[in-house]
């Protein structure tokens, strides 16, 4: 805005300078014309006094001679509207000039001296015309027209005006382009900061903005990068907590499955079979012990995952007689083994072998191994549980783990993320969740129709084809599994 205003002022000043040049010429020529008029009138007065008895023709020649002495060849002399002498190379329309210079004076229209010259253009030339009439000053009634050719001045002024305009336009464009580049450079960090903010809003917390230098924008960039770093840390922390919660749910579901099977089996036996009081007491005692063990186990798992600090868990390793421990394990998995008619063989070498560990956690680990062995074994097969001085092992004679599912033996492989299309609402989420959790080896499934994903937590190897087939059977499309 300031640049445009300055340009406007410059154009106006140039235009005024051009007009002032013409006015200066006008003032000079006007003063010169008045002086020449005065000289000519004085000469006319002397001629009049000396030629009262002289012939009119001689007087006329004397007047023309005096006119030429004063005006030379740059003026025209008229008497009573008739041209007497024209020293110029132009012809003038006296009547038109008189009409243009006619003024009111004392209520009458009289020809007088015009102090404002006429501007005339002829054949590409520009003239200043000066007109004088002697109607009032003398009784000889003559008129004088003179001119000044200002064509060169006009052209020079116009050329200078255009040159100044062109230079001003170039300067405006140059300065405008320079300001554009400067403002663009200044605004670039803000633009990148805006783009980075939009990227962060879309979930990209790895983005960084320039933060070099000691300017205010650099400080803002440093603060922005620090903010995104803190947000990323918090997101990762929340993600870790969420992952731990999913693992806890999967682990709890898995840890509870085998003991609950045994408890349900003993409870069904008590309800359907007539047992002696002693055997009833053994069954009830087993149910009570298992319930207490599950209670302790759940508290310990909460502590181990780091989600809660109850202060109730005590991880105190104790010395355990391994032969008795193996028998307790066999009792716990009896009903699970009976489902597939599998025989469990236990071996303790030596029989008096004793080891130090947490009984609850070790019991949970061993029953998990046996449960996985049962899943991998055929009916009427066997599983060997063996304890030696150097190891505790569970061996089955099943089909083994396929190569593509070997990665499921690591903690990272126990979670799969499925990309699913076709889910539109919460009802769709519930259908997919129910379908996935019905698959053996799936502990839990977190389904979101907004994200189009299902996060599946596994307790045993489950192939991608099984998961995909189950979901697509519900009329949804699985795009990928990771």
C-alpha positions in Angstrom: 0.0 0.0 0.0 2.8 2.4 0.9 4.6 1.5 -2.3 1.5 2.2 -4.5 1.0 5.5 -2.6 4.6 6.5 -3.2 4.3 5.6 -6.9 1.1 7.7 -7.2 2.8 10.7 -5.6 5.8 10.3 -8.0 3.5 10.2 -11.0 1.6 13.3 -9.8 4.9 15.2 -9.2 6.2 14.3 -12.7 2.9 15.5 -14.2 3.0 18.7 -12.3 6.6 19.3 -13.3 5.6 18.9 -17.0 2.8 21.4 -16.6 5.1 23.8 -14.7 7.6 23.7 -17.5 5.0 24.8 -19.9 3.8 27.5 -17.5 7.3 28.8 -17.1 7.6 29.1 -20.9 4.3 30.8 -20.9 5.3 33.3 -18.3 8.5 34.2 -20.0 6.9 34.5 -23.5 4.0 36.5 -22.0 6.4 39.0 -20.4 8.4 39.3 -23.6 5.2 39.8 -25.6 4.0 42.6 -23.3 7.4 44.3 -23.6 7.3 44.1 -27.4 3.7 45.5 -27.4 4.9 48.4 -25.3 7.8 49.1 -27.7 5.5 48.8 -30.7 3.0 51.2 -29.3 5.6 53.7 -28.5 6.9 53.5 -32.1 3.3 53.8 -33.4 2.9 57.0 -31.3 6.0 58.5 -32.8 5.0 57.5 -36.4 1.6 59.0 -35.8 3.0 62.3 -34.7 5.5 62.6 -37.6 3.2 61.4 -40.4 0.0 63.4 -39.8 0.2 64.8 -43.4 1.8 61.8 -44.9 0.2 59.5 -47.4 -1.6 56.4 -45.9 0.6 54.0 -47.9 3.8 55.4 -46.6 2.4 55.4 -43.0 1.4 51.7 -43.5 4.9 50.8 -44.7 6.4 52.6 -41.7 4.1 50.7 -39.3 5.1 47.4 -40.9 8.8 48.4 -40.7 8.3 49.2 -37.0 6.4 45.9 -36.5 9.3 43.9 -38.0 11.8 45.8 -35.9 10.0 44.7 -32.7 8.6 41.3 -33.5 10.9 40.2 -36.3 9.4 37.2 -38.2 7.5 35.5 -35.3 4.2 37.5 -35.4 1.4 38.6 -37.7 0.0 42.2 -37.9 -3.7 42.8 -38.7 -5.5 46.2 -39.1 -9.2 46.2 -38.9 -9.2 42.4 -39.2 -7.1 42.5 -42.4 -3.7 41.0 -42.5 -1.0 43.6 -43.1 2.1 41.6 -42.5 2.8 37.9 -41.8 6.5 37.1 -41.1 5.7 33.5 -40.1 5.2 30.4 -42.2 1.7 29.8 -40.9 -1.7 31.1 -41.6 -3.9 32.1 -38.6 -7.7 32.2 -38.3 -8.0 35.7 -36.7 -11.8 35.5 -36.3 -11.5 32.2 -34.4 -8.7 33.6 -32.2 -10.8 36.7 -31.4 -13.8 34.6 -30.5 -11.7 32.5 -28.1 -10.1 35.5 -26.5 -13.2 37.8 -26.3 -14.0 39.0 -22.7 -16.6 41.2 -21.1 -15.4 44.7 -20.2 -17.6 47.5 -18.8 -20.7 45.7 -20.2 -19.4 45.6 -23.8 -17.6 42.9 -25.7 -14.2 44.3 -26.5 -10.9 42.7 -27.9 -8.2 43.2 -25.2 -4.9 41.5 -24.5 -5.4 37.9 -23.4 -3.0 37.1 -20.6 -3.7 33.3 -21.0 -2.3 32.1 -24.3 -4.1 29.6 -26.5 -2.7 26.1 -26.9 -2.9 25.1 -30.6 -1.9 21.8 -32.2 -1.2 21.7 -36.0 0.4 19.0 -38.0 1.9 17.3 -34.9 3.3 20.7 -33.6 2.2 22.4 -30.4 2.1 26.3 -30.2 1.4 28.9 -27.6 -0.6 31.7 -29.3 -0.6 35.3 -27.9 -3.2 37.8 -29.1 -3.4 41.6 -28.7 -5.9 44.2 -29.9 -5.3 48.0 -29.9 -9.0 48.8 -29.8 -8.8 50.4 -26.4 -5.2 51.6 -26.2 -5.0 53.5 -29.6 -7.3 54.6 -32.4 -5.5 52.7 -35.1 -7.4 49.5 -34.4 -4.7 46.9 -35.1 -4.3 43.3 -33.9 -1.2 41.2 -33.3 -0.9 37.5 -33.2 2.4 35.8 -32.2 3.3 32.3 -31.3 5.9 30.1 -29.5 6.7 26.6 -30.8 6.8 24.3 -27.7 6.7 21.1 -29.6 10.2 20.0 -28.5 9.5 20.9 -24.9 6.2 19.1 -25.0 7.9 16.0 -26.5 10.7 16.1 -24.0 8.3 16.5 -21.1 6.2 13.6 -22.4 9.2 11.4 -23.0 10.5 12.2 -19.5 7.1 11.4 -18.1 6.9 8.1 -19.8 10.5 7.2 -18.8 9.7 8.1 -15.2 6.5 6.1 -15.4 8.3 3.1 -16.8 11.1 3.4 -14.2 8.5 3.7 -11.5 6.6 0.7 -12.8 9.8 -1.3 -13.0 10.7 -0.2 -9.5 7.3 -1.1 -8.2 7.5 -4.6 -9.7 11.1 -5.1 -8.5 10.4 -4.0 -5.0 7.1 -6.0 -5.0 8.9 -9.1 -6.1 11.7 -8.6 -3.6 9.1 -8.0 -0.8 7.3 -11.2 -1.9 10.4 -13.2 -1.7 11.3 -11.7 1.6 7.9 -12.3 3.1 7.8 -15.8 1.7 11.2 -16.5 3.4 9.9 -15.0 6.6 6.6 -16.8 6.5 8.1 -20.2 5.4 8.8 -21.3 9.0 5.3 -20.4 10.0 3.9 -22.3 7.0 6.0 -25.3 7.9 4.9 -25.0 11.5 1.3 -25.0 10.3 1.8 -28.1 8.1 3.6 -29.8 11.0 0.7 -29.0 13.4 -1.8 -30.5 10.9 0.5 -33.6 10.5 0.6 -34.0 14.3 -3.2 -33.7 14.4 -3.3 -36.6 12.0 -1.2 -38.7 14.2 2.4 -38.2 12.9 4.4 -37.4 16.0 7.8 -38.0 14.3 7.7 -34.7 12.4 10.2 -32.0 13.2 10.3 -28.3 12.3 13.4 -26.2 11.8 14.7 -24.8 15.1 18.1 -23.4 14.2 19.1 -19.9 15.2 18.1 -17.6 18.0 15.1 -15.9 16.5 11.6 -16.1 18.0 10.5 -18.5 15.3 13.4 -20.8 16.1 12.4 -20.7 19.8 8.8 -21.6 18.7 10.2 -24.4 16.6 12.2 -25.8 19.5 9.1 -25.6 21.8 7.0 -27.3 19.1 9.6 -30.1 18.7 9.7 -30.5 22.5 5.9 -30.7 22.6 5.7 -33.4 19.9 8.4 -35.4 21.7 6.5 -35.3 24.9 3.2 -36.2 23.1 4.9 -39.1 21.4 6.3 -40.3 24.8 2.9 -40.1 26.3 1.3 -41.9 23.3 3.9 -44.6 23.5 3.4 -44.9 27.3 -0.4 -45.2 26.8 0.1 -47.7 24.0 2.4 -49.8 26.3 -0.2 -49.6 29.0 -2.9 -50.6 26.5 -0.8 -53.5 25.2 -0.1 -54.6 28.7 -3.8 -54.6 29.5 -4.6 -56.6 26.4 -1.9 -59.1 27.4 -3.2 -59.2 30.9 -6.7 -60.0 29.7 -5.4 -62.7 27.4 -3.2 -64.1 30.1 -5.9 -64.1 32.7 -8.3 -65.8 30.3 -5.7 -68.4 29.5 -4.6 -69.0 33.1 -8.1 -69.4 34.3 -9.2 -71.8 31.6 -7.4 -75.0 32.7 -8.0 -74.5 36.5 -11.6 -73.7 35.9 -12.0 -76.8 33.7 -10.7 -78.8 36.7 -12.9 -77.0 39.2 -16.0 -77.5 36.9 -15.1 -81.2 36.5 -14.9 -81.7 40.3 -18.1 -79.8 40.8 -19.9 -81.9 38.2 -18.6 -85.0 39.9 -19.9 -83.9 43.2 -23.3 -83.2 41.7 -23.7 -86.3 39.5 -21.8 -89.0 41.3 -22.4 -90.5 44.8 -19.0 -90.2 46.5 -18.0 -91.3 49.9 -17.6 -88.6 52.5 -13.8 -88.8 52.3 -13.8 -88.4 48.5 -16.3 -85.6 48.7 -14.0 -83.9 51.2 -11.0 -84.4 48.9 -12.9 -82.9 45.9 -14.1 -79.9 48.0 -10.6 -79.3 49.3 -9.3 -79.4 45.8 -11.9 -76.8 44.7 -11.0 -74.6 47.6 -7.3 -74.8 47.1 -7.6 -74.1 43.4 -9.8 -71.0 44.0 -7.3 -69.7 46.5 -4.4 -70.4 44.1 -6.3 -68.5 41.3 -6.9 -65.6 43.6 -3.1 -65.4 44.4 -2.2 -65.9 40.8 -4.4 -63.0 39.5 -2.8 -60.7 42.1 0.7 -61.7 41.1 -0.1 -61.3 37.4 -1.4 -57.7 38.1 1.9 -57.0 39.8 4.0 -58.6 37.1 2.4 -56.6 34.3 3.0 -53.4 36.2 -0.5 -52.2 35.8 -1.4 -52.2 39.4 0.6 -52.3 42.6 -1.7 -54.0 45.1 1.0 -54.8 47.7 -0.7 -58.1 48.2 1.6 -60.3 46.0 4.5 -61.9 47.6 7.1 -63.5 45.2 8.8 -65.7 47.7 10.5 -68.8 46.2 10.1 -71.9 48.4 11.6 -75.3 48.2 9.2 -77.7 46.5 9.3 -81.5 46.4 9.1 -82.1 42.6 7.4 -85.5 42.7 4.5 -84.1 44.6 4.4 -81.0 42.4 4.1 -83.2 39.3 1.2 -85.1 40.9 -0.6 -81.9 41.7 -0.2 -80.8 38.1 -1.6 -84.1 36.9 -4.6 -83.7 39.1 -5.2 -80.2 37.8 -5.2 -81.2 34.1 -7.0 -84.5 34.5 -10.3 -83.3 33.1 -8.6 -81.4 30.2 -6.8 -84.6 29.3 -10.0 -86.6 29.4 -11.5 -84.4 26.7 -9.1 -86.0 24.1 -8.4 -89.2 26.0 -4.7 -88.4 26.4 -2.5 -90.1 28.9 -0.1 -88.0 30.9 3.1 -89.7 32.1 5.2 -88.1 34.8 8.8 -88.8 35.6 10.9 -87.4 38.4 14.6 -88.3 38.5 15.6 -88.6 41.2 12.4 -89.2 43.1 13.6 -87.0 46.0 14.3 -84.1 43.7 13.6 -80.7 45.2 13.6 -77.3 43.5 13.1 -73.7 44.7 10.5 -71.6 42.9 7.2 -69.8 43.3 4.6 -72.7 43.2 1.7 -70.6 41.9 3.6 -69.2 38.9 5.3 -72.5 38.1 2.0 -74.4 38.3 0.5 -71.9 35.9 3.4 -72.2 33.4 3.4 -76.0 33.4 -0.3 -76.2 33.0 -0.1 -73.8 30.0 2.5 -76.0 28.4 0.4 -79.1 28.9 -2.7 -77.3 27.5 -0.8 -76.3 24.4 0.4 -79.9 24.1 -3.1 -81.2 24.3 -4.1 -78.9 21.5 -1.3 -80.2 19.3 -1.9 -83.8 20.1 -4.2 -86.4 18.5 -6.7 -88.4 20.5 -5.5 -91.4 22.4 -1.9 -90.1 22.4 0.3 -89.3 25.4 2.2 -86.4 26.9 5.3 -86.8 29.0 6.0 -84.4 32.0 9.5 -84.9 33.3 11.6 -83.2 36.0 15.3 -83.7 36.3 18.2 -82.0 38.0 18.7 -79.8 35.0 15.3 -79.2 33.4 11.5 -79.4 33.6 10.0 -80.4 30.3 6.7 -81.2 28.6 6.8 -83.4 25.6 4.0 -84.2 23.2 3.8 -86.4 20.1 1.6 -84.1 18.0 2.0 -82.4 14.7 4.3 -79.6 16.0 4.2 -75.9 15.1 4.1 -74.9 11.4 7.0 -72.9 10.1 4.8 -69.9 9.4 3.6 -69.9 13.0 7.0 -70.2 14.7 7.1 -66.4 15.3 4.1 -67.0 17.6 6.4 -68.5 20.1 7.7 -64.9 21.0 5.8 -62.4 22.9 5.6 -60.0 20.0 3.9 -62.7 17.9 1.1 -63.2 20.4 -0.8 -60.2 19.0 -2.1 -59.9 15.4 -3.7 -56.9 13.8 -6.4 -57.5 11.2 -7.5 -54.9 8.7 -11.2 -55.5 8.0 -13.7 -53.7 5.6 -17.4 -53.7 5.9 -17.9 -52.9 9.6 -20.3 -50.0 9.9 -21.5 -49.9 13.6 -21.1 -51.3 17.1 -23.2 -54.3 16.1 -20.6 -55.2 13.5 -17.9 -54.9 16.1 -19.7 -57.3 18.4 -20.2 -59.9 15.6 -16.5 -59.8 14.7 -15.4 -59.9 18.3 -17.6 -62.9 19.1 -16.5 -64.7 16.0 -12.7 -64.2 16.7 -12.9 -65.1 20.4 -14.7 -68.3 19.5 -11.6 -69.5 17.8 -9.4 -71.8 19.9 -6.2 -70.1 20.8 -7.7 -66.6 20.7 -7.7 -65.0 24.2 -9.4 -61.7 23.2 -10.2 -59.4 20.3 -10.4 -55.6 20.3 -12.5 -54.5 17.3 -13.0 -50.9 16.0 -15.3 -50.2 13.1 -14.0 -46.6 12.9 -10.4 -47.8 12.4 -11.4 -50.9 10.5 -9.2 -53.1 12.6 -9.3 -56.0 15.0 -6.4 -56.5 17.5 -6.3 -60.3 18.3 -4.4 -61.5 21.4 -3.5 -65.2 21.1 -2.6 -67.8 23.6 -1.6 -70.4 21.0 -0.6 -70.4 17.4 -3.5 -69.6 15.1 -2.9 -69.3 11.3 -3.9 -66.2 9.4 -6.1 -68.4 7.2 -8.2 -69.5 10.1 -8.7 -65.9 11.3 -9.5 -64.7 7.8 -12.0 -67.5 7.0 -13.9 -67.0 10.3 -14.3 -63.2 9.7 -15.2 -63.5 6.1 -17.8 -66.1 6.9 -19.6 -63.1 8.6 -19.7 -61.2 5.3 -16.8 -58.9 6.0 -13.6 -58.6 4.0 -10.1 -59.1 5.5 -7.6 -56.9 3.7 -4.5 -57.9 5.7 -3.1 -59.4 8.8 0.0 -58.3 10.6 
